[in-house]
């Protein structure tokens, strides 16, 4: 009998224990639901921050390349135009060896290599690119940060002695990426007239962008105060049968822009910024015989002969719009030609109809 009482007592204690555990579990789940409900935004923010951090790490852990140029106090010879000559290869080897010493000391395994892309006269300018296995500085804008790191490191090395070379003061220039974002006419499309076989002059605004890792220097920043009024950009208008000017088979008619009243022609462009050139005059002349052949009007912007910036990508230096050959074009329809064709068709229709009825 005593055994039965102990067994019942044990069972009761066991049931109470199980109930208590279930109650605690329910309370814990309820508390967790309330916590998640009240901290939903915080949890989402934490996840977003984690993803953002992971994205940033991925970005600057990738291989990064920076293009630049440097002037050396050397005598330029024609052999330096040919990569197969001993003069070219000797200077290339010596320059790369000096760069390796500088950047391996500064960045160790993060630095990968230096590649010489060519030499230019005046004394000897070296166009080169430095490749890093990852950005040497953790930053959201890792390209700009890497460019800054390169220029700072080279500037310090030049000050301390750049191998056996004597560097021309102020000659170190990191590459920028000049591009034409857009261009438009000052007049509304409906107000633009276009005639064949004559010079048509239009007022145009051009928006430029700098997508490189270094600021695009203004004319005044080149250290030569004698040319501060010189243009930093060279602008060309191109009539073409293609909107791809890299196509070697494209037919083109080129004319230099009139920039006598254009704004911002001496200005620079900061990293990831834009610059608007206003009051640029385009001269467009399409021969009547070629009406319908040329379909696009393009504007191309490059560095002028006085500019000191390096454009690392020339494939985005132009922008084209559909401008000719049909009345559905956005601007400058080849209306003279279309009108002539229409008149001829109108005259021929009755004649053809008459003969068909015979």
C-alpha positions in Angstrom: 0.0 0.0 0.0 2.9 2.3 0.9 4.4 1.5 -2.5 1.2 2.6 -4.2 1.2 6.0 -2.3 4.8 6.7 -3.3 4.0 5.8 -6.9 1.0 8.1 -7.0 3.1 10.9 -5.3 5.9 10.4 -7.8 3.5 10.6 -10.7 1.9 13.8 -9.4 5.3 15.4 -9.0 6.2 14.3 -12.5 3.0 15.7 -14.0 3.5 19.1 -12.2 7.1 19.2 -13.4 6.0 18.6 -17.0 3.3 21.3 -16.7 5.8 23.8 -15.3 8.3 23.1 -18.1 5.5 23.6 -20.7 4.4 26.8 -19.1 8.0 28.1 -19.2 8.3 27.1 -22.8 5.1 28.9 -23.7 6.2 32.0 -21.9 9.6 31.9 -23.5 8.0 31.6 -27.0 5.6 34.5 -26.2 8.5 36.6 -25.0 10.5 35.8 -28.1 7.6 36.7 -30.4 7.2 40.0 -28.6 10.9 40.6 -28.8 10.9 39.9 -32.5 7.8 42.1 -33.0 9.3 45.1 -31.2 12.8 44.7 -32.6 11.8 43.8 -36.1 13.4 47.0 -37.5 16.5 46.5 -35.5 16.9 42.9 -36.7 16.4 44.0 -40.3 18.9 46.9 -39.8 21.4 44.5 -38.4 21.0 42.1 -41.4 21.3 45.1 -43.8 24.5 46.3 -42.0 25.9 42.8 -42.2 25.2 42.5 -46.0 26.6 46.0 -46.6 29.8 45.1 -44.7 30.1 41.9 -46.7 29.5 43.8 -49.9 32.2 46.3 -49.0 34.7 43.6 -48.1 34.0 41.8 -51.4 34.5 45.1 -53.3 37.9 46.0 -52.0 39.1 42.4 -51.9 38.9 42.2 -55.7 41.9 42.9 -58.0 42.2 46.7 -58.5 44.1 48.4 -61.3 45.2 52.0 -61.4 46.6 53.7 -64.5 49.0 56.7 -64.3 51.9 58.4 -66.0 55.3 59.7 -64.7 57.9 61.9 -66.3 61.5 60.9 -66.2 64.4 63.2 -66.9 65.7 61.0 -69.7 66.4 61.5 -73.3 63.7 60.3 -75.6 64.8 58.4 -78.7 62.7 56.8 -81.4 63.6 53.3 -80.1 61.3 54.0 -77.2 58.3 53.8 -79.6 59.1 50.2 -80.4 58.6 47.6 -77.6 60.9 45.1 -79.4 64.0 47.3 -79.1 66.7 46.9 -76.4 66.3 50.5 -75.4 62.6 50.1 -74.7 63.0 46.8 -72.9 65.9 48.1 -70.7 64.0 51.2 -69.6 60.9 49.1 -69.0 62.8 46.6 -66.9 64.5 49.3 -64.8 61.2 51.2 -64.2 59.3 48.0 -63.2 62.2 47.0 -60.9 62.0 50.4 -59.2 58.3 50.2 -58.9 58.5 46.7 -57.4 60.9 47.9 -54.7 58.6 50.8 -53.8 55.3 48.9 -53.7 56.4 45.6 -52.3 58.0 47.5 -49.4 54.8 49.5 -48.8 52.1 46.9 -49.4 53.8 43.4 -49.4 51.6 40.7 -50.9 48.8 43.1 -51.6 50.9 44.5 -54.5 50.8 42.4 -57.6 52.8 44.0 -60.5 53.5 47.1 -62.6 52.9 47.0 -66.3 54.4 49.6 -68.7 52.0 50.5 -71.5 54.4 52.8 -73.4 56.7 55.8 -73.4 56.1 59.3 -74.7 58.4 62.1 -75.6 58.9 65.1 -73.4 61.5 64.2 -71.7 60.4 60.5 -71.3 56.9 60.0 -69.9 56.0 56.5 -68.8 52.4 55.3 -69.1 51.9 52.5 -66.7 49.3 50.6 -64.6 49.8 49.2 -61.1 47.8 46.0 -60.2 46.9 45.2 -56.6 45.6 41.8 -55.5 43.1 43.8 -53.4 42.6 47.4 -52.5 45.4 48.5 -50.1 42.9 50.6 -48.1 39.4 49.4 -47.0 36.9 51.9 -48.3 33.4 52.0 -49.9 35.0 53.9 -52.9 37.9 51.5 -53.2 39.0 52.7 -56.6 39.5 56.3 -55.5 41.1 55.1 -52.2 43.6 52.9 -54.2 44.4 55.7 -56.5 45.1 58.0 -53.6 47.3 55.3 -52.0 49.3 54.9 -55.2 49.9 58.6 -55.7 50.8 59.2 -52.0 53.2 56.2 -52.0 54.9 57.3 -55.3 55.1 60.9 -54.2 56.9 59.9 -51.0 59.2 57.5 -52.9 60.1 60.2 -55.4 60.9 62.6 -52.6 63.2 60.0 -51.0 64.8 59.0 -54.3 63.1 56.9 -57.0 65.8 54.4 -57.8 68.3 55.7 -60.3 65.7 57.9 -62.0 65.3 61.7 -61.7 61.6 62.4 -61.8 60.2 65.6 -63.4 58.5 67.6 -60.7 54.7 67.5 -60.8 54.6 64.9 -63.6 52.8 62.2 -61.7 49.2 62.0 -63.0 46.7 59.3 -62.1 44.2 58.2 -64.7 40.7 59.6 -64.9 37.8 58.3 -67.0 36.3 61.1 -69.1 32.9 60.2 -70.7 30.1 62.0 -72.4 26.9 61.4 -70.4 24.6 63.3 -72.7 24.1 66.2 -75.0 21.1 68.2 -76.1 20.1 71.2 -78.2 19.2 74.5 -76.6 16.2 74.7 -78.9 13.2 72.4 -78.7 13.1 69.7 -81.4 10.1 71.2 -83.0 11.9 74.5 -83.4 15.0 73.1 -85.1 15.4 73.7 -88.9 17.8 71.7 -91.0 18.8 72.3 -94.6 21.0 70.2 -96.9 24.2 71.4 -98.5 24.6 74.3 -96.0 26.2 74.9 -92.6 23.6 74.5 -90.0 24.7 75.9 -86.6 23.1 74.8 -83.4 23.6 75.6 -79.7 24.4 72.5 -77.7 24.9 71.6 -74.0 27.2 68.7 -73.2 27.3 66.8 -69.9 30.7 65.2 -69.1 31.4 62.7 -66.3 34.5 61.4 -64.5 34.3 57.8 -63.6 38.0 57.3 -62.9 39.7 57.0 -59.5 41.4 60.4 -59.7 40.1 64.0 -60.2 40.3 65.3 -63.7 42.7 68.2 -63.4 41.7 71.7 -64.6 44.0 73.7 -66.9 45.0 75.9 -63.9 46.2 72.8 -62.0 48.9 71.9 -64.5 51.4 74.3 -62.8 51.8 76.4 -65.9 50.1 79.8 -65.3 50.8 80.8 -68.9 48.0 78.6 -70.4 45.3 79.0 -67.8 42.9 80.4 -70.5 43.5 77.4 -72.8 40.8 74.8 -73.3 40.9 71.6 -71.3 38.7 69.8 -73.8 38.6 69.2 -77.6 35.1 68.8 -79.0 34.2 67.3 -82.3 30.8 66.8 -83.9 30.4 63.8 -86.2 27.7 62.9 -88.6 27.7 59.1 -89.1 25.8 56.2 -90.5 26.4 54.3 -87.3 26.1 55.1 -83.6 29.2 53.0 -83.0 32.2 55.2 -83.8 34.6 52.4 -83.0 33.3 50.7 -86.1 36.1 51.1 -88.7 33.6 50.8 -91.5 31.4 53.7 -90.2 31.0 56.6 -92.6 31.6 59.9 -90.9 31.7 63.7 -91.5 33.6 65.5 -88.8 33.7 69.2 -87.8 35.3 71.0 -84.8 33.0 72.6 -82.4 32.9 76.4 -82.0 33.7 76.9 -78.3 34.4 80.6 -78.4 31.5 81.2 -76.0 31.4 77.8 -74.3 31.3 77.6 -70.5 33.6 75.5 -68.2 36.1 74.7 -71.0 39.0 75.2 -68.5 37.4 73.3 -65.6 38.3 70.0 -64.1 35.9 67.2 -62.9 36.1 65.7 -59.4 35.8 61.9 -59.0 32.3 60.6 -59.6 31.1 64.1 -60.6 29.8 65.8 -63.8 30.4 69.0 -65.6 28.1 70.8 -68.1 29.6 72.6 -71.1 27.0 75.1 -72.3 26.8 77.3 -75.4 28.8 75.0 -77.6 28.1 75.6 -81.2 27.7 72.6 -83.5 28.2 73.0 -87.3 26.4 70.4 -89.3 26.5 70.1 -93.0 25.1 67.0 -94.8 25.4 66.9 -98.7 22.1 66.6 -100.4 23.4 63.6 -102.4 23.9 61.8 -99.1 20.5 62.5 -97.6 19.3 59.3 -95.9 22.8 57.8 -95.7 23.8 59.5 -92.5 21.5 58.8 -89.6 23.3 59.9 -86.4 24.7 63.1 -85.0 27.5 62.4 -82.4 29.6 64.5 -80.2 33.1 63.4 -79.1 35.0 65.1 -76.2 38.7 64.4 -75.6 41.6 66.1 -73.7 43.0 69.1 -75.6 46.7 69.5 -76.4 47.1 71.6 -73.3 45.3 69.2 -70.9 47.2 67.1 -68.4 44.7 64.4 -67.4 44.9 60.8 -68.6 41.7 59.2 -70.0 41.9 55.5 -69.2 38.9 54.6 -71.4 38.4 56.3 -74.7 35.4 54.1 -75.8 32.9 56.3 -73.8 34.2 59.6 -75.0 31.2 60.1 -77.4 27.5 60.1 -77.5 25.2 59.8 -80.5 21.5 60.6 -81.2 19.3 59.6 -84.1 19.1 62.8 -86.1 18.7 62.2 -89.8 17.2 60.1 -92.6 13.6 59.9 -91.5 10.9 62.2 -90.1 10.6 60.0 -87.0 14.0 61.0 -85.8 14.3 62.9 -82.6 16.1 65.9 -84.2 16.9 67.3 -87.5 14.8 65.1 -89.9 16.1 64.8 -93.4 13.0 66.6 -94.5 14.3 68.1 -97.7 15.0 64.7 -99.1 11.8 63.2 -97.8 9.8 66.0 -99.3 11.4 65.6 -102.7 10.7 61.9 -102.7 7.1 62.5 -101.6 6.5 64.9 -104.5 7.9 62.5 -107.0 5.7 59.7 -105.7 2.6 61.9 -105.8 3.4 62.8 -109.5 4.0 59.2 -110.5 0.9 57.6 -108.8 -1.7 59.1 -111.3 0.6 58.2 -114.2 1.1 54.6 -113.2 -2.7 54.3 -112.4 -3.5 55.6 -115.9 -1.3 53.1 -117.7 -2.6 50.2 -115.5 -6.2 51.0 -116.6 -5.3 50.7 -120.3 
